[in-house]
């Protein structure tokens, strides 16, 4: 899109927030880059340059606008919808892989050499993995400076910088301000060192009620707690544990993160965004699905329906197996027992009305050691759960932000007890794939029958072809129309 100057400049003239995150606008006369929706005076067309990422604009010598804060914009929706190496790399960089494993580690997980990956990213987004990770570290540092009272040196290393000097230089280059100047907003406040408050932006419209009700209905006792206005859960992160409380507001989601190790800020934010599908392009989804007579009325009535994601694809995969052929209530009871018997207890429980967060979900390595005969479920399903946990723990099945969804589904279906529905459900919610048709799902079929269509799996599949590339979102809408699905969908 950056190559389409007229379309980009039109978005800037209209201050169209739908394009925030798709590109940034750099102004040559001021040396500043902004969101397309920035309320500042519109620059002359001859003085603007468009870049695909903030990192690319920074690399060209521009600094972030203090007014619209382009670094806090929603991410580009294309990284979640595409499955090519660039999109997978962008998702993994968002998870902080470069900071933890370096460019070589990122490239190796994608099956490319560092040089190949550098060339691909620069060609498409204007910046290589190091520059993209640097921009992400700068944003993390800004959040910590503005929302905590941690010493600047602690913030520097928590955000991923290798030295305080690098931290200071980067903030001056990116934001045009020193760490001390960024921190002035916290004057007079006392903030716990391990608690971070921030706003997670999204594109309107946003059906917050729908995603909250979906997640709350499936909340695992001790791990999650949901109510009409908020959702909270525990997190297992690269450097330790944490909890997240998410409260939708107008134009953003308020997030309160409690982290054992502040180096986990970036992956924690990324996972919360995926859980609430905050980087989606709802207008594109609704425009497509609204053309179908079967869904048009629902799209008009409830715009901005999101795809409920997950904070951990491994956890979602294990939950999907437990939830096979049982009700939501039944799955929650079984999962609650698994958490008590095999989960990791928090040192200090966290109150999260209407519940209390007490445990992190059992990791695959722990469940791989479980005795199928002692698990609270039918023996065949227990064996399938242990087999999946073993495959995840051994790396025989890889489910992460950089995983190709089609490859993941093929690998999953080779495991005992993992059929097409389970593999597709994991791809849809665990990996956030936007184009999965759960043709055999009984909730989907009942919903289509209630709308007057014969709903055999083949018929559902045929109809779903018209929903590409947003079949996952159509599935969520169909679940919402079916009272049966609210009691049965896992």
NUGU-542432 format. One line per 10 residues: number of its first residue (from 1); their letters; for each residue x, y, z of C-alpha. Coordinates in steps of 0.1 Angstrom, whole numbers, plus 5000, padded with zeros to 4 digits. Example, Ala and Ser with C-alpha at 12.3 -4.5 7.8 and 13.67 -1.06 7.14 Angstrom:
NUGU-542432
1> AS> 5123:4955:5078; 5137:4989:5071
***
This chain:
NUGU-542432
1> XXXXXXXXXX> 5000:5000:5000; 5029:5024:5007; 5036:5025:4970; 5001:5039:4964; 5009:5075:4972; 4974:5089:4963; 4956:5064:4985; 4980:5070:5014; 4977:5108:5011; 4939:5105:5008
11> XXXXXXXXXX> 4939:5087:5042; 4960:5115:5057; 4937:5142:5043; 4907:5124:5058; 4926:5117:5091; 4913:5081:5086; 4921:5061:5117; 4914:5029:5098; 4948:5032:5083; 4967:5036:5115
21> XXXXXXXXXX> 4993:5008:5117; 4992:5002:5079; 5018:5029:5073; 5033:5060:5088; 5036:5095:5073; 5070:5112:5075; 5072:5150:5070; 5105:5161:5055; 5101:5197:5067; 5097:5187:5104
31> XXXXXXXXXX> 5116:5154:5106; 5087:5138:5123; 5066:5108:5114; 5029:5104:5123; 4999:5082:5121; 4976:5088:5091; 4950:5101:5116; 4972:5126:5134; 4952:5157:5142; 4981:5181:5134
41> XXXXXXXXXX> 4980:5203:5104; 4980:5182:5072; 5014:5185:5055; 5018:5195:5019; 5019:5165:4996; 5053:5174:4984; 5067:5172:5019; 5055:5137:5028; 5070:5102:5026; 5052:5070:5034
51> XXXXXXXXXX> 5069:5041:5052; 5055:5007:5060; 5068:5007:5095; 5079:5031:5122; 5113:5013:5121; 5117:5023:5084; 5109:5059:5092; 5133:5059:5121; 5160:5045:5098; 5154:5074:5074
61> XXXXXXXXXX> 5161:5098:5103; 5126:5107:5113; 5114:5108:5150; 5080:5100:5164; 5053:5126:5167; 5046:5136:5203; 5010:5143:5196; 4996:5112:5179; 5022:5087:5192; 5025:5065:5161
71> XXXXXXXXXX> 5044:5038:5179; 5013:5030:5200; 4990:5025:5170; 4974:4991:5162; 4997:4968:5143; 4992:4961:5107; 4964:4935:5102; 4983:4919:5073; 5008:4902:5096; 4979:4881:5111
81> XXXXXXXXXX> 4962:4873:5078; 4993:4863:5057; 5013:4831:5061; 5044:4841:5041; 5079:4844:5057; 5077:4882:5061; 5044:4880:5080; 5056:4852:5102; 5088:4871:5109; 5069:4902:5119
91> XXXXXXXXXX> 5047:4881:5143; 5078:4866:5159; 5096:4899:5162; 5064:4912:5180; 5069:4883:5204; 5104:4895:5212; 5122:4866:5196; 5151:4889:5183; 5157:4902:5218; 5159:4867:5232
101> XXXXXXXXXX> 5175:4847:5204; 5190:4872:5181; 5186:4875:5143; 5202:4841:5138; 5177:4825:5161; 5148:4842:5143; 5161:4832:5109; 5167:4796:5120; 5132:4792:5133; 5119:4804:5099
111> XXXXXXXXXX> 5142:4782:5079; 5162:4811:5063; 5196:4825:5066; 5200:4859:5084; 5211:4875:5052; 5180:4862:5033; 5157:4873:5060; 5173:4908:5062; 5168:4911:5024; 5132:4901:5025
121> XXXXXXXXXX> 5122:4924:5054; 5140:4954:5040; 5124:4949:5006; 5089:4948:5020; 5088:4968:5052; 5119:4990:5048; 5137:4977:5078; 5156:4946:5089; 5149:4925:5121; 5174:4945:5143
131> XXXXXXXXXX> 5158:4978:5133; 5123:4964:5139; 5133:4951:5173; 5149:4984:5182; 5117:5003:5174; 5098:4978:5196; 5123:4982:5225; 5119:5020:5223; 5082:5017:5226; 5085:4993:5256
141> XXXXXXXXXX> 5109:5017:5273; 5085:5046:5268; 5057:5026:5284; 5079:5017:5314; 5091:5053:5318; 5056:5067:5317; 5038:5041:5339; 5064:5031:5365; 5089:5047:5388; 5117:5022:5380
151> XXXXXXXXXX> 5152:5037:5377; 5162:5045:5341; 5189:5018:5341; 5163:4992:5351; 5140:5003:5324; 5168:5001:5298; 5176:4965:5305; 5139:4955:5310; 5131:4969:5276; 5159:4949:5260
161> XXXXXXXXXX> 5187:4974:5255; 5222:4962:5260; 5235:4994:5276; 5222:5026:5292; 5240:5046:5265; 5222:5027:5237; 5189:5033:5256; 5195:5071:5259; 5206:5075:5223; 5177:5055:5209
171> XXXXXXXXXX> 5151:5074:5229; 5165:5107:5217; 5165:5095:5181; 5131:5080:5181; 5111:5104:5204; 5132:5135:5204; 5132:5134:5242; 5154:5122:5270; 5143:5095:5294; 5138:5122:5321
181> XXXXXXXXXX> 5116:5142:5298; 5095:5111:5290; 5091:5104:5327; 5077:5138:5337; 5041:5125:5334; 5046:5102:5364; 5054:5130:5389; 5035:5127:5421; 5024:5091:5416; 5034:5060:5434
191> XXXXXXXXXX> 5034:5030:5411; 5044:4994:5420; 5076:4984:5403; 5060:4952:5388; 5027:4967:5375; 5024:4983:5341; 4993:5002:5330; 4989:5009:5293; 4963:5014:5265; 4961:4989:5237
201> XXXXXXXXXX> 4947:5006:5206; 4924:4990:5180; 4906:4999:5149; 4868:5007:5152; 4843:4992:5153; 4850:4968:5181; 4825:4943:5195; 4839:4942:5230; 4808:4927:5245; 4810:4897:5222
211> XXXXXXXXXX> 4846:4888:5228; 4843:4893:5266; 4812:4870:5267; 4830:4844:5246; 4861:4843:5268; 4842:4846:5301; 4820:4816:5292; 4852:4795:5287; 4872:4809:5316; 4892:4781:5333
221> XXXXXXXXXX> 4888:4785:5371; 4920:4797:5387; 4936:4807:5354; 4910:4831:5340; 4881:4852:5353; 4857:4871:5331; 4828:4895:5337; 4807:4917:5315; 4833:4945:5316; 4866:4929:5320
231> XXXXXXXXXX> 4887:4898:5316; 4918:4887:5336; 4941:4857:5333; 4975:4844:5343; 5004:4843:5318; 5034:4820:5312; 5061:4842:5296; 5097:4836:5285; 5113:4850:5316; 5086:4842:5342
241> XXXXXXXXXX> 5050:4845:5350; 5025:4873:5351; 4988:4883:5350; 4968:4906:5327; 4936:4924:5333; 4919:4938:5302; 4891:4963:5303; 4877:4976:5269; 4872:5013:5267; 4863:5037:5238
251> XXXXXXXXXX> 4889:5032:5211; 4913:5010:5232; 4916:4983:5258; 4930:4992:5292; 4956:4967:5303; 4971:4962:5337; 5000:4938:5336; 5018:4923:5366; 5050:4907:5355; 5076:4887:5374
261> XXXXXXXXXX> 5102:4900:5350; 5097:4933:5331; 5117:4919:5302; 5084:4901:5294; 5065:4934:5287; 5068:4931:5249; 5056:4894:5246; 5029:4901:5272; 5015:4930:5252; 5017:4910:5220
271> XXXXXXXXXX> 4998:4881:5235; 4971:4903:5249; 4966:4919:5215; 4962:4885:5199; 4938:4873:5226; 4915:4903:5219; 4923:4904:5181; 4932:4941:5184; 4951:4943:5151; 4922:4932:5129
281> XXXXXXXXXX> 4908:4953:5101; 4870:4950:5110; 4858:4971:5081; 4874:4948:5056; 4860:4917:5073; 4825:4932:5076; 4825:4945:5040; 4831:4909:5028; 4807:4891:5051; 4781:4917:5048
291> XXXXXXXXXX> 4777:4908:5011; 4763:4874:5020; 4725:4874:5026; 4730:4848:5053; 4752:4871:5074; 4743:4906:5062; 4717:4912:5089; 4741:4901:5117; 4769:4923:5103; 4746:4953:5103
301> XXXXXXXXXX> 4734:4946:5138; 4768:4939:5153; 4797:4954:5134; 4833:4947:5144; 4830:4911:5156; 4865:4898:5165; 4881:4864:5165; 4888:4853:5201; 4925:4843:5201; 4948:4829:5228
311> XXXXXXXXXX> 4978:4840:5248; 4995:4806:5243; 4988:4783:5213; 5001:4753:5233; 4975:4760:5260; 4948:4764:5235; 4957:4732:5217; 4955:4712:5250; 4922:4728:5259; 4908:4720:5225
321> XXXXXXXXXX> 4915:4683:5231; 4899:4684:5265; 4868:4701:5251; 4861:4675:5224; 4825:4663:5225; 4817:4679:5258; 4798:4711:5269; 4816:4743:5278; 4806:4737:5315; 4819:4702:5313
331> XXXXXXXXXX> 4852:4713:5298; 4857:4740:5324; 4852:4715:5352; 4878:4691:5337; 4902:4719:5330; 4898:4733:5365; 4908:4699:5379; 4938:4697:5356; 4949:4731:5367; 4947:4722:5404
341> XXXXXXXXXX> 4965:4689:5399; 4992:4699:5373; 4993:4737:5371; 5018:4761:5386; 5005:4779:5417; 5010:4816:5420; 5031:4827:5449; 5003:4853:5457; 4968:4848:5443; 4954:4878:5425
351> XXXXXXXXXX> 4918:4889:5430; 4900:4892:5397; 4862:4895:5403; 4842:4874:5397; 4871:4850:5406; 4906:4847:5418; 4937:4839:5398; 4956:4811:5415; 4975:4791:5389; 4992:4791:5355
361> XXXXXXXXXX> 4979:4766:5331; 4999:4733:5330; 5028:4733:5306; 5031:4706:5279; 5061:4690:5296; 5041:4685:5328; 5011:4670:5311; 5034:4648:5290; 5044:4630:5322; 5008:4625:5334
371> XXXXXXXXXX> 4992:4590:5337; 4963:4589:5312; 4944:4566:5335; 4945:4592:5363; 4932:4621:5342; 4895:4631:5347; 4883:4623:5312; 4876:4593:5290; 4907:4571:5285; 4910:4577:5247
381> XXXXXXXXXX> 4908:4615:5251; 4933:4613:5280; 4958:4594:5258; 4953:4620:5230; 4960:4648:5255; 4992:4632:5267; 5003:4624:5232; 4997:4660:5221; 5015:4673:5252; 5045:4650:5245
391> XXXXXXXXXX> 5047:4662:5209; 5046:4699:5220; 5072:4694:5247; 5095:4675:5224; 5092:4700:5196; 5076:4675:5172; 5047:4699:5169; 5055:4736:5168; 5028:4761:5175; 5041:4797:5177
401> XXXXXXXXXX> 5036:4831:5162; 5059:4821:5132; 5042:4788:5124; 5025:4784:5090; 4989:4774:5098; 4985:4749:5071; 5017:4730:5081; 5005:4731:5117; 4972:4716:5108; 4988:4688:5088
411> XXXXXXXXXX> 5012:4680:5117; 4984:4680:5143; 4962:4656:5123; 4990:4630:5124; 4986:4627:5162; 4962:4602:5177; 4929:4617:5187; 4933:4649:5168; 4909:4651:5139; 4901:4678:5114
421> XXXXXXXXXX> 4878:4698:5137; 4904:4699:5165; 4933:4708:5142; 4912:4735:5125; 4900:4749:5159; 4936:4751:5170; 4946:4769:5138; 4917:4793:5141; 4921:4804:5178; 4955:4792:5187
431> XXXXXXXXXX> 4973:4806:5157; 4948:4833:5149; 4942:4821:5113; 4914:4843:5098; 4902:4818:5072; 4892:4785:5088; 4859:4770:5080; 4847:4746:5108; 4824:4728:5084; 4817:4699:5108
441> XXXXXXXXXX> 4811:4720:5139; 4777:4713:5152; 4773:4749:5165; 4779:4762:5130; 4755:4737:5114; 4727:4744:5139; 4731:4781:5133; 4729:4776:5096; 4698:4755:5100; 4682:4782:5122
451> XXXXXXXXXX> 4688:4805:5092; 4669:4782:5069; 4697:4763:5052; 4703:4725:5051; 4736:4722:5069; 4756:4691:5061; 4793:4695:5065; 4797:4695:5027; 4769:4722:5023; 4786:4743:5050
461> XXXXXXXXXX> 4819:4740:5032; 4803:4751:4999; 4786:4781:5014; 4818:4791:5034; 4837:4794:5001; 4820:4828:4997; 4833:4840:5030; 4870:4838:5020; 4894:4851:5033; 4874:4856:5066
471> XXXXXXXXXX> 4858:4823:5072; 4870:4823:5109; 4851:4855:5115; 4820:4840:5098; 4823:4810:5122; 4823:4833:5152; 4792:4851:5139; 4774:4818:5133; 4782:4807:5169; 4766:4840:5181
481> XXXXXXXXXX> 4734:4832:5163; 4730:4798:5178; 4718:4794:5214; 4729:4758:5211; 4765:4769:5204; 4766:4789:5236; 4762:4757:5255; 4782:4734:5234; 4810:4751:5215; 4844:4744:5232
***
